[in-house]
Amino acid sequence: MRQTPDDMSWQKLCELMASPDPSIRDGYALEALAQGILSGRWSDELDDIQSVATSHLSHPEIQARTFAPLILIWLLQAGHVNREIYDECSKWYLRETDTRGYDPKLGWLHAVAHGADCLGVCAQTSAASGEEVLETLAKRVVTPGLPWLYNEPARVVAAVSRTLMANPDACLDSFFSIISKPSEPELTKHNMNMATAGWATNRRAVVALLYAAASIPVVVDEKPLLLPQSKIISSTCKGIFASDMPWLYKQ
């Protein structure tokens, strides 16, 4: 008798979450593993699932690394709130160099988006502080790399929004001190400038979307909500626009 996804062990489903075949990974493994974790089916084995998922963050294949944060999200949502989830995910997030959103053969990869999603849930569940998550997100935005093409800036802003909803008094300087003025040594080190760096394009997109989020309700857990500290966010984003493009904007 052929085994169905609902009958598979979590070990098998975790293995399939690393499959290079998107029809397996996205097609059924993802949904079956999420349902099994969130339903409590493997409630006594969440530590083991976490261990496998975090090991995938250093997997040699990109799809295994980028789908591991989703498993960690389900663990957090199932009540398995563990500081190690943030520690491991944030380390991977800042060192990952393959930021393709989509690959014709591998399907959706979304390192930036999936990592941001996990970090936002870390803040929401208190696996990490709001300031820690905001700092990690900002560092990812200014990490040298290619332009993001598949709504990754929106996912970063969604993670910032989730973080602030759960931590309304979080110090915004944790985010803006990094994203406002990327350090000159970084520009020199990577032989880049603000006009040509791919990360500068990503940064501007994030700032623009965050500026919009300061005045338009954002959806968090299916609820449209206004961001805390919206006036500070709006004012700071305006300052970044004026600094980046003084020929277009004035503070």
Backbone as numpy.savetxt, mean C-alpha at the origin, in Angstrom:
# Nx Ny Nz CAx CAy CAz Cx Cy Cz
-12.03 -38.00 -7.01 -12.88 -36.80 -7.01 -12.00 -35.56 -7.01
-12.32 -34.63 -7.89 -11.48 -33.43 -8.03 -11.69 -32.48 -6.86
-10.59 -31.98 -6.34 -10.64 -31.05 -5.22 -11.06 -29.67 -5.68
-11.97 -29.03 -4.95 -12.39 -27.66 -5.26 -11.62 -26.70 -4.36
-11.59 -25.41 -4.72 -10.89 -24.44 -3.87 -11.38 -24.44 -2.43
-12.67 -24.64 -2.22 -13.21 -24.63 -0.87 -12.70 -25.80 -0.03
-12.23 -26.84 -0.69 -11.72 -28.02 0.02 -10.22 -27.94 0.28
-9.55 -26.98 -0.35 -8.09 -26.94 -0.28 -7.61 -26.45 1.07
-6.44 -26.90 1.45 -5.81 -26.44 2.68 -5.29 -25.02 2.49
-5.06 -24.36 3.60 -4.50 -23.01 3.49 -3.09 -23.07 2.90
-2.37 -24.16 3.19 -1.02 -24.31 2.62 -1.07 -24.33 1.10
-2.02 -25.09 0.56 -2.15 -25.18 -0.90 -2.58 -23.84 -1.48
-3.50 -23.18 -0.83 -3.98 -21.90 -1.35 -2.88 -20.83 -1.29
-2.08 -20.84 -0.24 -0.95 -19.91 -0.18 0.03 -20.18 -1.31
0.24 -21.44 -1.60 1.11 -21.81 -2.72 0.54 -21.29 -4.03
-0.77 -21.40 -4.21 -1.41 -20.94 -5.44 -1.44 -19.42 -5.53
-1.39 -18.74 -4.38 -1.32 -17.27 -4.39 0.01 -16.78 -4.95
0.97 -17.67 -5.08 2.26 -17.32 -5.68 2.35 -17.78 -7.13
1.27 -18.31 -7.66 1.29 -18.85 -9.02 1.49 -17.74 -10.05
2.28 -17.99 -11.09 2.43 -17.01 -12.16 1.20 -16.96 -13.08
0.27 -17.87 -12.89 -0.95 -17.91 -13.71 -2.04 -17.09 -13.04
-2.41 -15.94 -13.61 -3.41 -15.10 -12.95 -4.80 -15.74 -12.88
-5.07 -16.69 -13.76 -6.37 -17.36 -13.70 -6.47 -18.26 -12.47
-5.34 -18.65 -11.92 -5.32 -19.42 -10.68 -5.27 -18.47 -9.49
-4.31 -17.55 -9.53 -4.07 -16.65 -8.40 -5.28 -15.75 -8.15
-5.68 -15.02 -9.19 -6.84 -14.14 -9.08 -8.15 -14.89 -9.30
-8.04 -15.97 -10.06 -9.25 -16.67 -10.48 -10.00 -17.35 -9.36
-9.25 -17.97 -8.43 -9.96 -18.63 -7.33 -9.17 -18.73 -6.02
-7.84 -18.75 -6.10 -7.06 -18.90 -4.87 -7.28 -17.73 -3.92
-7.27 -16.53 -4.46 -7.43 -15.33 -3.66 -8.74 -15.36 -2.88
-9.83 -15.59 -3.57 -11.15 -15.58 -2.92 -11.28 -16.71 -1.90
-10.79 -17.90 -2.24 -10.91 -19.04 -1.34 -10.08 -18.84 -0.07
-8.87 -18.31 -0.22 -8.02 -18.10 0.95 -8.59 -17.00 1.84
-9.06 -15.92 1.23 -9.66 -14.83 2.00 -10.86 -15.33 2.80
-11.72 -16.08 2.14 -12.92 -16.58 2.81 -12.56 -17.52 3.96
-11.56 -18.36 3.74 -11.16 -19.29 4.79 -10.60 -18.60 6.01
-9.77 -17.56 5.78 -9.19 -16.82 6.91 -10.25 -16.02 7.64
-11.06 -15.28 6.89 -12.04 -14.38 7.50 -13.19 -15.11 8.17
-13.48 -16.31 7.72 -14.57 -17.09 8.32 -14.16 -17.77 9.61
-12.87 -17.80 9.90 -12.38 -18.49 11.09 -12.06 -19.95 10.87
-12.10 -20.39 9.64 -11.84 -21.80 9.35 -10.47 -22.25 9.85
-9.48 -21.36 9.78 -8.13 -21.71 10.20 -7.69 -20.85 11.39
-8.61 -20.59 12.30 -8.33 -19.66 13.39 -7.17 -20.11 14.27
-6.90 -21.40 14.34 -5.81 -21.89 15.16 -4.46 -21.91 14.42
-4.49 -21.51 13.16 -3.27 -21.62 12.35 -2.84 -20.28 11.76
-3.33 -19.19 12.33 -3.04 -17.88 11.76 -1.56 -17.51 11.88
-0.91 -17.94 12.96 0.53 -17.69 13.08 1.30 -18.35 11.93
0.90 -19.56 11.60 1.57 -20.29 10.52 1.30 -19.64 9.16
0.07 -19.20 8.97 -0.26 -18.52 7.71 0.56 -17.24 7.59
0.67 -16.50 8.71 1.48 -15.28 8.69 2.92 -15.58 8.33
3.46 -16.64 8.88 4.85 -17.01 8.61 5.07 -17.29 7.13
4.13 -18.00 6.51 4.25 -18.28 5.08 4.11 -17.00 4.27
3.13 -16.18 4.62 2.90 -14.94 3.87 4.10 -14.01 3.95
4.68 -13.85 5.13 5.83 -12.96 5.25 7.05 -13.53 4.52
7.15 -14.85 4.46 8.25 -15.46 3.70 8.11 -15.16 2.22
6.87 -15.02 1.75 6.64 -14.69 0.34 7.13 -13.29 -0.01
7.26 -12.42 0.99 7.74 -11.07 0.72 9.18 -11.05 0.20
9.91 -12.12 0.40 11.27 -12.22 -0.14 11.36 -13.33 -1.21
10.22 -13.70 -1.74 10.16 -14.73 -2.79 10.85 -14.23 -4.05
11.50 -15.10 -4.82 12.17 -14.64 -6.04 11.23 -14.18 -7.15
9.96 -14.58 -7.09 9.01 -14.21 -8.14 8.12 -13.07 -7.68
7.96 -12.08 -8.55 7.29 -10.85 -8.20 5.85 -11.06 -7.77
5.10 -11.92 -8.45 3.69 -12.09 -8.10 3.51 -12.66 -6.70
4.45 -13.48 -6.26 4.38 -14.01 -4.90 4.58 -12.89 -3.88
5.52 -11.99 -4.17 5.78 -10.89 -3.25 4.60 -9.93 -3.18
4.01 -9.63 -4.32 2.98 -8.60 -4.32 1.62 -9.08 -3.85
1.40 -10.38 -3.83 0.13 -10.89 -3.31 0.21 -11.27 -1.84
1.41 -11.33 -1.29 1.57 -11.61 0.13 0.88 -10.56 1.02
0.97 -9.25 0.69 0.30 -8.27 1.55 -1.21 -8.48 1.67
-1.82 -9.05 0.64 -3.26 -9.31 0.71 -3.56 -10.35 1.78
-2.72 -11.38 1.86 -2.90 -12.40 2.90 -2.76 -11.76 4.27
-1.79 -10.88 4.41 -1.57 -10.20 5.69 -2.77 -9.31 6.05
-3.39 -8.70 5.08 -4.60 -7.90 5.33 -5.69 -8.77 5.92
-5.92 -9.93 5.32 -6.99 -10.81 5.81 -6.71 -11.28 7.23
-5.45 -11.51 7.54 -5.10 -11.89 8.91 -5.45 -10.77 9.89
-5.08 -9.55 9.54 -5.41 -8.40 10.39 -6.91 -8.26 10.55
-7.63 -8.39 9.46 -9.09 -8.25 9.52 -9.75 -9.37 10.30
-9.07 -10.50 10.39 -9.59 -11.63 11.17 -9.25 -11.50 12.65
-8.60 -10.39 13.02 -8.26 -10.16 14.42 -6.86 -10.59 14.81
-6.09 -11.04 13.84 -4.71 -11.46 14.11 -3.81 -10.24 13.97
-3.86 -9.36 14.95 -3.12 -8.10 14.90 -1.75 -8.33 15.52
-0.75 -8.22 14.68 0.60 -8.57 15.07 1.56 -7.52 14.53
2.38 -6.96 15.40 3.34 -5.93 15.00 4.26 -6.41 13.88
4.58 -7.69 13.88 5.49 -8.23 12.87 4.93 -8.06 11.46
3.62 -8.04 11.33 3.02 -7.85 10.00 3.45 -6.50 9.44
3.34 -5.46 10.26 3.79 -4.14 9.80 5.28 -4.12 9.54
6.06 -4.66 10.46 7.51 -4.62 10.32 7.96 -5.27 9.01
7.42 -6.45 8.72 7.84 -7.18 7.53 7.31 -6.53 6.26
6.06 -6.10 6.29 5.47 -5.48 5.10 6.16 -4.16 4.77
6.43 -3.35 5.77 7.05 -2.05 5.52 8.47 -2.20 4.98
9.20 -3.17 5.50 10.57 -3.41 4.99 10.53 -3.80 3.52
9.63 -4.73 3.19 9.50 -5.13 1.79 9.04 -3.95 0.93
8.09 -3.19 1.41 7.48 -2.11 0.63 8.52 -1.09 0.17
9.46 -0.81 1.03 10.46 0.21 0.70 11.63 -0.33 -0.12
11.80 -1.64 -0.13 12.90 -2.18 -0.92 12.47 -2.75 -2.27
11.16 -2.93 -2.47 10.68 -3.53 -3.72 11.00 -2.62 -4.91
11.60 -3.19 -5.95 11.99 -2.42 -7.13 11.07 -2.65 -8.32
10.29 -3.72 -8.29 9.39 -4.02 -9.41 8.01 -3.47 -9.08
7.74 -2.29 -9.61 6.48 -1.61 -9.28 5.48 -1.63 -10.44
5.64 -2.60 -11.34 4.66 -2.73 -12.42 3.27 -3.00 -11.84
2.30 -2.28 -12.36 0.95 -2.57 -11.90 0.37 -3.79 -12.58
0.74 -3.95 -13.85 0.16 -5.05 -14.64 1.21 -5.59 -15.60
1.16 -6.88 -15.81 2.04 -7.55 -16.76 1.17 -8.41 -17.67
1.39 -8.38 -18.99 0.52 -9.13 -19.91 0.44 -10.62 -19.61
1.52 -11.21 -19.10 1.52 -12.64 -18.80 1.15 -12.94 -17.35
1.67 -12.14 -16.43 1.46 -12.40 -15.01 0.16 -11.80 -14.48
-0.43 -10.89 -15.24 -1.66 -10.24 -14.78 -1.35 -9.11 -13.81
-2.30 -8.84 -12.91 -2.12 -7.76 -11.94 -1.05 -8.12 -10.94
-0.16 -7.16 -10.69 0.91 -7.33 -9.71 0.74 -6.34 -8.56
0.78 -5.05 -8.88 0.37 -4.00 -7.95 1.12 -3.98 -6.62
2.45 -4.01 -6.68 3.23 -3.92 -5.45 2.88 -2.67 -4.65
2.85 -1.53 -5.32 2.60 -0.27 -4.62 1.19 -0.25 -4.02
0.22 -0.69 -4.79 -1.17 -0.65 -4.33 -1.42 -1.65 -3.20
-0.99 -2.89 -3.39 -1.24 -3.91 -2.37 -0.49 -3.60 -1.08
0.73 -3.10 -1.22 1.48 -2.72 -0.03 0.81 -1.58 0.72
0.34 -0.59 -0.02 -0.36 0.53 0.62 -1.62 0.05 1.33
-2.36 -0.83 0.68 -3.57 -1.37 1.29 -3.25 -2.01 2.64
-2.19 -2.82 2.67 -1.82 -3.52 3.90 -1.38 -2.53 4.98
-0.61 -1.54 4.60 -0.15 -0.56 5.58 -1.31 0.23 6.17
-2.27 0.57 5.33 -3.44 1.28 5.83 -4.21 0.47 6.85
-4.33 -0.83 6.61 -5.02 -1.70 7.56 -4.19 -1.90 8.82
-2.86 -1.87 8.69 -2.00 -1.91 9.87 -2.31 -0.74 10.80
-2.47 0.44 10.23 -2.80 1.62 11.04 -4.21 1.50 11.61
-5.12 1.00 10.80 -6.52 0.88 11.23 -6.67 -0.10 12.40
-5.86 -1.15 12.42 -5.98 -2.18 13.45 -4.98 -2.01 14.59
-4.21 -0.93 14.53 -3.19 -0.62 15.54 -2.03 -1.61 15.56
-1.78 -2.26 14.43 -0.56 -3.05 14.30 0.65 -2.13 14.21
0.40 -0.87 13.87 1.44 0.16 13.83 0.77 1.49 14.12
1.55 2.47 14.48 0.98 3.79 14.74 0.68 4.51 13.43
-0.21 5.49 13.51 -0.52 6.27 12.32 0.71 6.96 11.75
1.54 7.49 12.63 2.75 8.19 12.18 3.71 7.25 11.45
3.84 6.04 11.95 4.74 5.08 11.30 4.26 4.75 9.89
2.99 4.54 9.76 2.44 4.19 8.44 2.54 5.37 7.49
2.22 6.57 7.95 2.33 7.74 7.10 3.76 7.95 6.62
4.70 7.73 7.49 6.11 7.88 7.12 6.51 6.86 6.05
6.09 5.62 6.23 6.43 4.58 5.26 5.81 4.87 3.90
4.57 5.29 3.88 3.90 5.63 2.62 4.64 6.77 1.91
5.01 7.79 2.66 5.71 8.93 2.07 7.06 8.50 1.49
7.78 7.65 2.20 9.08 7.18 1.70 8.92 6.40 0.40
7.84 5.63 0.30 7.60 4.87 -0.94 7.33 5.82 -2.10
6.60 6.88 -1.84 6.26 7.83 -2.90 7.52 8.46 -3.49
8.50 8.78 -2.66 9.69 9.46 -3.16 10.84 8.49 -3.45
10.57 7.19 -3.43 11.59 6.22 -3.82 11.78 6.25 -5.33
13.00 6.39 -5.81 13.22 6.44 -7.26 12.66 5.21 -7.96
12.07 5.45 -9.12 11.48 4.36 -9.89 10.67 4.90 -11.05
9.97 4.01 -11.72 9.18 4.37 -12.89 7.85 5.00 -12.48
7.23 5.76 -13.38 5.90 6.30 -13.09 4.89 5.18 -12.86
3.98 5.42 -11.96 2.91 4.46 -11.68 1.76 4.70 -12.67
1.26 3.63 -13.26 0.31 3.75 -14.37 -1.08 3.23 -14.08
-1.27 2.55 -12.95 -2.54 1.87 -12.72 -3.18 2.26 -11.38
-3.41 3.55 -11.22 -4.10 4.07 -10.04 -3.36 3.86 -8.72
-2.07 3.59 -8.80 -1.32 3.44 -7.55 -1.37 4.69 -6.67
-1.27 5.93 -7.25 -1.37 7.10 -6.38 -2.68 7.14 -5.59
-3.76 6.70 -6.22 -5.05 6.69 -5.53 -5.04 5.68 -4.38
-4.37 4.56 -4.57 -4.31 3.56 -3.51 -3.46 4.05 -2.34
-2.42 4.81 -2.65 -1.63 5.40 -1.57 -2.47 6.39 -0.78
-3.22 7.22 -1.49 -4.09 8.20 -0.81 -5.19 7.48 -0.03
-5.69 6.38 -0.56 -6.68 5.59 0.18 -6.08 5.07 1.49
-4.81 4.66 1.45 -4.14 4.18 2.66 -3.92 5.32 3.65
-3.53 6.49 3.15 -3.40 7.67 4.02 -4.75 7.98 4.67
-5.81 7.91 3.86 -7.15 8.20 4.37 -7.56 7.21 5.45
-7.35 5.93 5.20 -7.69 4.91 6.19 -6.89 5.13 7.49
-5.63 5.50 7.33 -4.79 5.76 8.49 -5.32 6.91 9.31
-5.70 8.00 8.65 -6.18 9.18 9.37 -7.56 8.97 9.98
-8.40 8.18 9.32 -9.71 7.91 9.89 -9.57 7.16 11.22
-8.59 6.26 11.27 -8.37 5.48 12.49 -7.53 6.24 13.51
-6.76 7.22 13.03 -5.85 7.97 13.90 -6.00 9.46 13.57
-7.14 10.05 13.92 -7.42 11.43 13.49 -6.44 12.48 14.00
-5.73 12.17 15.06 -4.77 13.13 15.61 -3.33 12.81 15.21
-3.16 11.91 14.27 -1.80 11.54 13.83 -1.07 12.78 13.32
0.21 12.85 13.61 1.02 14.00 13.19 1.27 13.93 11.68
0.71 14.88 10.95 0.85 14.88 9.50 2.26 15.16 9.04
3.06 15.72 9.92 4.46 15.99 9.55 5.19 14.69 9.23
4.71 13.57 9.78 5.32 12.27 9.47 5.28 12.00 7.97
4.24 12.51 7.32 4.07 12.33 5.87 4.66 13.50 5.10
4.25 14.69 5.47 4.59 15.86 4.65 6.05 16.30 4.77
6.71 16.00 5.88 8.12 16.38 5.98 8.96 15.62 4.96
8.50 14.45 4.57 9.20 13.63 3.58 8.75 13.97 2.16
7.47 14.08 1.98 6.95 14.25 0.62 7.07 15.69 0.13
7.18 16.65 1.03 7.26 18.05 0.62 8.58 18.39 -0.03
9.65 17.92 0.59 10.99 18.27 0.10 11.89 17.05 0.11
11.83 16.23 -0.94 12.76 15.09 -1.02 14.19 15.60 -0.90
15.02 14.86 -0.21 16.35 15.34 0.11 17.23 15.48 -1.12
18.06 16.49 -1.11 18.98 16.74 -2.21 19.94 15.57 -2.42
20.44 14.93 -1.35 21.30 13.76 -1.57 20.63 12.66 -2.38
19.31 12.49 -2.19 18.60 11.48 -2.96 18.62 11.84 -4.44
18.39 13.09 -4.75 18.40 13.52 -6.15 19.78 13.31 -6.76
20.81 13.67 -6.03 22.17 13.51 -6.53 22.54 12.05 -6.68
22.20 11.27 -5.67 22.53 9.85 -5.65 21.99 9.12 -6.87
20.79 9.48 -7.28 20.15 8.78 -8.38 20.23 9.56 -9.70
21.02 10.63 -9.69 21.22 11.42 -10.91 19.89 11.83 -11.53
19.02 12.32 -10.69 17.68 12.70 -11.15 17.41 14.15 -10.80
16.41 14.68 -11.44 15.92 15.99 -11.04 14.40 15.96 -11.01
13.82 16.98 -10.45 12.38 16.98 -10.26 11.60 16.91 -11.56
12.19 17.35 -12.66 11.47 17.39 -13.93 11.39 16.02 -14.60
12.42 15.19 -14.40 12.48 13.94 -15.16 12.30 12.68 -14.33
12.39 12.77 -13.02 12.29 11.58 -12.19 10.89 11.00 -12.23
10.81 9.68 -12.40 9.51 9.02 -12.41 8.80 9.21 -11.09
9.56 9.18 -9.98 8.92 9.33 -8.68 8.32 10.73 -8.51
8.88 11.72 -9.22 8.32 13.07 -9.11 6.92 13.11 -9.71
6.71 12.37 -10.79 5.37 12.25 -11.38 4.42 11.57 -10.38
4.89 10.52 -9.76 4.07 9.81 -8.77 3.73 10.73 -7.60
4.73 11.47 -7.16 4.55 12.37 -6.03 3.50 13.43 -6.32
3.58 14.02 -7.51 2.61 15.05 -7.87 1.20 14.49 -7.94
1.08 13.27 -8.45 -0.24 12.64 -8.52 -0.79 12.39 -7.12
0.06 11.92 -6.21 -0.38 11.68 -4.84 -0.82 12.98 -4.17
-0.02 14.03 -4.35 -0.36 15.32 -3.73 -1.68 15.86 -4.30
-1.87 15.74 -5.61 -3.10 16.23 -6.22 -4.32 15.48 -5.69
-4.21 14.17 -5.58 -5.33 13.37 -5.08 -5.58 13.62 -3.60
-4.52 13.85 -2.86 -4.68 14.14 -1.44 -5.32 15.51 -1.24
-4.97 16.45 -2.10 -5.60 17.78 -2.06 -7.10 17.65 -2.31
-7.46 16.83 -3.29 -8.88 16.60 -3.58 -9.57 15.93 -2.39
-8.87 14.98 -1.76 -9.46 14.25 -0.64 -9.71 15.14 0.57
-9.06 16.29 0.60 -9.27 17.22 1.71 -10.60 17.96 1.59
-11.23 17.90 0.41 -12.50 18.60 0.23 -13.63 17.71 -0.27
-13.28 16.54 -0.80 -14.29 15.60 -1.29 -14.29 14.37 -0.39
-15.44 13.90 0.08 -15.46 12.72 0.95 -14.76 11.53 0.29
-13.96 10.83 1.07 -13.31 9.61 0.59 -14.06 8.41 1.17
-14.01 7.31 0.43 -14.73 6.11 0.86 -13.77 5.18 1.61
-14.09 4.92 2.86 -13.32 3.99 3.69 -14.30 2.96 4.24
-14.06 1.69 3.91 -14.97 0.62 4.33 -16.41 0.92 3.91
-16.52 1.40 2.65 -17.81 1.65 2.01 -18.57 2.83 2.60
-17.89 3.64 3.41 -18.52 4.82 3.98 -17.82 6.08 3.47
-18.58 7.04 2.88 -17.96 8.30 2.46 -17.74 9.20 3.68
-16.50 9.60 3.90 -16.16 10.38 5.08 -15.20 11.50 4.71
-15.27 12.59 5.46 -14.34 13.69 5.26 -13.08 13.44 6.10
-11.94 13.73 5.51 -10.67 13.48 6.19 -10.49 14.38 7.42
-9.98 13.84 8.51 -9.56 14.69 9.63 -8.40 15.60 9.16
-8.26 16.73 9.83 -7.17 17.67 9.56 -7.16 18.13 8.10
-8.34 18.23 7.51 -8.43 18.54 6.08 -7.86 19.92 5.74
-8.02 20.87 6.64 -7.48 22.21 6.35 -5.96 22.20 6.27
-5.33 21.45 7.16 -3.87 21.34 7.14 -3.41 20.63 5.87
-4.12 19.58 5.50 -3.77 18.83 4.29 -3.89 19.73 3.07
-5.00 20.44 2.96 -5.22 21.31 1.81 -4.15 22.39 1.71
-3.86 23.04 2.83 -2.86 24.11 2.84 -1.47 23.59 2.48
-1.11 22.44 3.02 0.22 21.89 2.75 0.35 21.47 1.29
-0.70 20.87 0.75 -0.66 20.48 -0.66 -0.53 21.70 -1.56
-1.23 22.77 -1.23 -1.09 24.01 -2.00 0.35 24.49 -1.99
0.98 24.40 -0.83 2.37 24.82 -0.73 3.30 23.97 -1.59
3.02 22.69 -1.68 3.83 21.80 -2.52 3.64 22.16 -3.99
2.40 22.41 -4.40 2.14 22.82 -5.78 2.94 24.09 -6.11
2.88 25.07 -5.21 3.56 26.35 -5.46 5.07 26.17 -5.51
5.60 25.28 -4.69 7.04 25.03 -4.68 7.50 24.30 -5.93
6.70 23.31 -6.35 7.07 22.51 -7.52 6.91 23.29 -8.83
5.83 24.07 -8.91 5.49 24.74 -10.17 5.17 26.21 -9.93
6.18 26.98 -9.53 5.93 28.40 -9.23 5.48 29.19 -10.45
5.75 28.66 -11.64 5.30 29.33 -12.87 3.80 29.18 -13.07
3.20 28.24 -12.33 1.77 27.99 -12.49 0.97 28.37 -11.25
1.54 28.10 -10.07 0.81 28.34 -8.81 1.59 29.29 -7.92
0.83 30.09 -7.19 1.40 30.99 -6.21 0.80 30.68 -4.84
1.67 30.66 -3.84 1.21 30.35 -2.49 0.39 31.52 -1.95
